[in-house]
Amino acid sequence: MEFFDYGIIGGGPAGYTAGILLAKQGHSVVLFEKDKLGGTCLNRGCIPTKSLLHSSDLYAEVMQALQKGEFEGNISFDFAKVAEKKDKTVEKIRKSLELAVKNSGVKTVYAEACVVDKNKIKAAQEEYNVGKIILATGSKPREIKGLEYDKEFILSSDDVLNLQKLPKSVLIVGSGAIGIEWARIFSNFGVEVVIVEMAEHLIPVADTEVSKRVERIFKQKKIKFFLNNSIDNICNKTVTLKTGEILTPDFILCAVGREPVCPSCQKDAVLGDACGEIQLAHYAIHQAKEFALQIPYDKNLIPSVIYGEPEIAWVGMREQDCDDSYNITMLPITALGKAWCDDATDGFIKLITKDNLIYGAHIVSKEASSLIHILLTAIQNKLPAEDLKKLCFAHPTYAEGIFDILLKL
């Protein structure tokens, strides 16, 4: 029976990152994956949704240009082709990942694995002796009572990726990253969207200023939402909310997050979504880096990004978490020439500072997913704001908005 230094169960971002890094250090590694490499992120989350979102944003941008008279003609889309492009994108990235894992020296076993004891894993009727066991078994869509998934009227975030045609209307339960991004996808393609959120604001984990701006943008886009609300009853596909509103969507997308899949067994480490902490691919990757390379990270400085137009990104402290000793500084995106050129003027950059240091950053803007890392670098390395003012930012860019807001401190 072959011996491996490490046995990793789960081939998502945490599992394959740990496997590649450990193998590069000279360790023998066997990686077990019951489905496809890439985990939720590549196959059922980040990548396929961003592909759909890109197509929908492109269509919405062209339609906006038509309305302004910049373009002429009739524009339509084929959602089946949009879905096909999404699948091809996923497949292309997965093949690249499979090659990277293979070239690293990791042995991949495509079968469901179970832990026999602290040094033995069984898969496809074979047993593998290992020195250490790492669980990176991922997560699954969280199911709540009364909204059990039936793959027809009540869909999970996994189910909705299998759509080959668009509904006329959809009810989305939950307004985290999954709910907001799907609301944008559907709305861009002309679907009537209604969101139901139990909290008092959309994106309840975000800075309140961010939530309020997204609510304003959604109203402009005619995306309806009910806050401090929930589903009271479903009868014959007619939905009654707690406050009495009656809705008749084609289906319900239940986007209330994911829950860890972590079998109770002997293991040396649990990485990624399975550990039940921050369920983000980049967090899982950094967990793996810490395990394999002893590269530390700060759990309080994990950036969050919600995609679409405009992007939403934040890191560090929120205004609602601060006392009066902190300073709040805002810069509207309308201050940037590049935003006017791109017809993307709705948004802001917001900094939370104290004693010449930045403690929190919140951005609603085109390219926010990239901009946030400039500020994350400053926060994590405790770079004084005065030193950051010495940087030269190119013009016209969105990044120069960071320089402009620093001058306001």
N, C-alpha and C positions, 0 to 999 in steps of 0.2 A: 504494500500500500504506500503510495507516494506521500511524502511529507511536505507541508508548506509552512513557512514562517507565519503567514497570516491567511485567514479565511474570512472573506468579506461577503456578507449576504446583502444584496441590493446594489444595483448598478446605476443609481442616480448620481447627482453631482457630488454628494458626500462619498459614496462608495467608489466611483471610478477615480475621483481625485486622490483619495487615500491610496487606492491600489497603484496608480501610476507613480505617485511620489515614493511609496515604499519600495516598489520595484526598482526605481532609479537609484535607490540607496543600496541595492544589492540583495534585498529580501526576496524570497520566493512567495508569490501571492496567487491565491485562487479566488476568483470573483464569481459569485453565483447570482444569476438574474433569471427570474421566472418568465419574463416577458421580453422587453427590449431595453437595450442600454439607453441611458439618458434620463430615466425616471420620469416623475411628474413634469418637471421643467421642460424637457425636450418633447415628450410625447403627448402630454395632456395639459400643459400649462403655459409657461412663459413663451416658448417659441411659436406654437401654433396660434395662440391668441394674438401675438404681435404681428404675425403674418396677416391675419384677418383684419387687424386694426389698421395696418398700413394700407391695405387695399381699400378699406372703407374711408380712411382719411383722404386718400388720393381721389376717390370718387366725390367726396364732399367738397374738396377743394376745387375740382373742376366745375361742379355744379354752382359753387359760389361765384366762380369767374364768369360762368354763363349768365348768371343773374345780374352781374355788374356790366355785362356787355363786352367783357374782355375777349371772350370766346364766342363763336357762333356754331350752330349745328345742334343735332340731337345726340345726346349721350345716354347710354344705358349700360348695364352691367349684367354679367352672367354669374350668378352666385355659385353654380356648380363648378365653373372655371376658377373662381376665387378659392373655393374649398380644395380643388385639385392643386392649385399653386401652393396652398398651405401644406398639403400632404407631401408634395415634392420637396418643399423646403425642409420639412422635418426629416425626410428620408435622406436627403443630401448631408445634413449635419450629422445624422446618426451614423452614416457610413464613415464619415471622417473620424467620428469618435471611436467607432469600432476599430479602425485602423490604428489610431493613437494608442488605444489600450493594448492591442496586439503587439505593436512595435515596442511597447514599454516592457514586454516580457510577462505581463499578467496573463494567467490562464483563465479563460472565461468559460463557465459551465452554464448553459441555458437550460435551467431546470429549477423547480421549486426546491428550496433547501430547508432542512430543519436541523437544529442543534441536538446532537445525541448526548454529548457531555462537553466539558470545558475544552476538550482538545479533539473533538470529532464532529464532523458535519456530514449529513447524508443527503444525497441528491440523485434522482434517477436511479435508484437502487444501488448506488455506489457510495462508499464511505471515504472520507478524506480526513487524514490526520493533520492537524494544524497546531501551531504554537499558541496563537492568539486568535480570538474571534471578535470581529467587528460587525455590529448590526447597523445597517443603513437601509432599513426596510421601508422608509418613506411614510406616506400618509394617504388618506382617502377622503373624499368629500364628507363633511360632517352632515349627519342626518338628524333632523329634529322631529319631535312628535307632531303628528298631524300633517307633515310634509314629507312622508316617506316616498322615495323615488320609485316611479313606475315606468320611466323611460318613454312615456307618452305625453302625459299632461304635467307631471312634476319631474323636471330634469335636474341633474347635477351638472357641475362645471365640466365633468368628463363627458356626460351625455351630449351636451350642447355642441361639442366639437364635431359630432357626427352628422350634423344637419347638412342636407344637400339642397334644401330650399328654405327661404326665409319665411317666417310667420308674418301675419299682418300686425299682430300686437303681442307683446310679451310683458309679463309681470315679473320683476326681479326682486327677490327677497334678500336684503342685505346690501350694504353700500361700502364694502371694503374694496380692495384693489380689483377683485374678480368682478364684483357687481358693477363698479364704475366703468371698467374697461368694456364689459359686454354691453352696458347701456350705450356707450359711445359707438361700438360696432353696429349695433342694431339701428340706432338713431341715424347714423350716417347713411345707412342703406334705406332709410325711409320707413322703418318699422316704428309703430307707436309703442313707446316705452313708458312703463310706470314702475317706480321703485318704492318699496315699502321698507322703512328702516325703524327699528325700535328706539334708537337713540334720538337725541334732540337735534342732531346735525348729520348730514352726509359725511362719510369718511370719519367716523367718530374718534379714530386714533390720531387724526391729524391735528395740527394747530387750528384753533377755531377760525382764525382769519382765512385759512386755506379752505376750510369747509364752507364758509359763507360765500367765498368767491366761486367755488364750484357750483353751489346752489344757484347763484346768479347766472352763471354760464348755462346751466341746465335749463333754467327758465327761458333764457333766450333761445335755446335750441328746442324748446317745447318738450323737454323730457319732464314728465310729471313725477312728483315724489311726495310721499306721505311720511312725515316724521312723527316720532313718538307713537308709532302705530304697529300693528301686526295683523296677521290673518286670523279671523275669528272662526270662519266656517267656509268649507268648500262643498258645494252640492251641484252635481251635474255640470262641472266645469264653470260654475258661477262662484266667484270669490267674494265673500263679505268681510270687510275689514272691521277691526275692533271699534272704530268710530262710525261704522254704519255704511261706508261707501261700498258700492257694489261694482265689481269689475268682471269683465268677461274676456280674458286674454286667450290667445290660442294655446299658450302653455305658460307654466311658471318655471323660472330658473331660480333654484334655491342656491344662493351664493353666500352661505353663512360660514365659510371657512372650511378648513380641513382638520382632521384629527389624526394623531400618530398611529401607525401600524407597528407595534413593537411587541413581538412575542415574548412571553415570560420564559426566559431560558438563561443559561450561563453564558456570559460574554465579558469581554475585556473593555469594550467601549460601545457607546451608542452615538451615532452621528446623524446629522441632517434632521429632516422632519420627524423621524422616529423618536427623537429625544424629547419632543413636545415643547420646544422653546420657540425660537423665531423661525417661522416657516418661510424662509426665503432661500433661493438657490445660492446666492452669494454668501449667506450665512453658513450654509452647509459646506460650501467649498472651504471657507476659512476655518471651520471646525476641523475639517480633514487636514488642512495645512498645519494647524496647531498640533494635531495628533502626530502627524508624520514628520514635521520639520521643527516643531517647538516654536513656531512663529505665533506670538500672542496676538490677541485682538480684544477690543473693548466692546462688550455687548451693548453698551449704551450709545455706541457710535456706528450703528449699522444703518446705512442709508436706505430710505424707502422711496420707491418710485412707482407712480401710476401713469401709464402711457396713454397716448392719444393727444389730441390738440385742444388746449395746450397741455403739455406734460406737467406733472405735479411731483415734486421731490422735496424731501426734508431729512434732516439729521439733527440730533441733539435735542436740546430743551425746547419745549413749546411755551407759548406765552401764558397759557393757563396754569403752567407749572411754576411760574416765576413769582418772586415777590417784588416789592417796589425798588429793590436795590439794583435791578437789571434795567437796561435801556432797550427800548424797542425802536428800530429804525426801518422805514419802508421806502422802497423805490418802485414807482409804477413802471411797467414795461413800456408805457407810452413815451418814456424818456429816451428810448433807444431808437436810433434811426433804422437799424436793421429790422426792428419789429414792424415799423411802418412799411418798409420795402416788402416784407413778407405777409402783410395783412394779418399780423399776429400780435395785436396790441393789448389783448386782454390778459392781465396778469401782474405779478409783482415779485420783487425780491425782498425778503424780510430777514433782518438779523436781530438776534438777541445777544447783547454784549454787556460786559461788566469789567471795569478796570483794564480797558484796552485789549481785552480778549473776547473772542467770539465763542458763545456757548450753544447757540442754536441757529439753524438756517432753514428757511422755508421758501420755496420757489414755485410759482405758477407761471410757466412760460414755455415757449418753444425751446427745445434743447435743455430743459431743466435737468434731465437725467445725466447730462455731462457737466453742467455748471455746478451741481451739488458737490462734486468731488473736489473742486477747487476749495470750497469752504470746508469740506470735511478734512482736507489736508491741514488747513489752518487750525481747525478746532483740535484735532488729534495731536498736533505737534505744538499746540499752545503758542502759535505765532502771533505776536502783537499786531494789532490792526495797523499801527504806524509803519511797521515793516512791510506789510502787504501793499501799502500805498506806493512803495518803490517799484512795484512791478509795472511793466508796460504792457497794456492790453491792446490788441489790434482793433482797428476801426474799419468798417462797422461790424460789430459782433454783438452777440448777447452777453458774452463774457465781460465786455467792458462795463456792463451794468454792475458787476461786482466792484469794479474800481469806483464807479459813480457813487454807489452806496457807502463805500468806505470813506469817501470824502465828506459824507454827511454825518459821520460819527463824531 
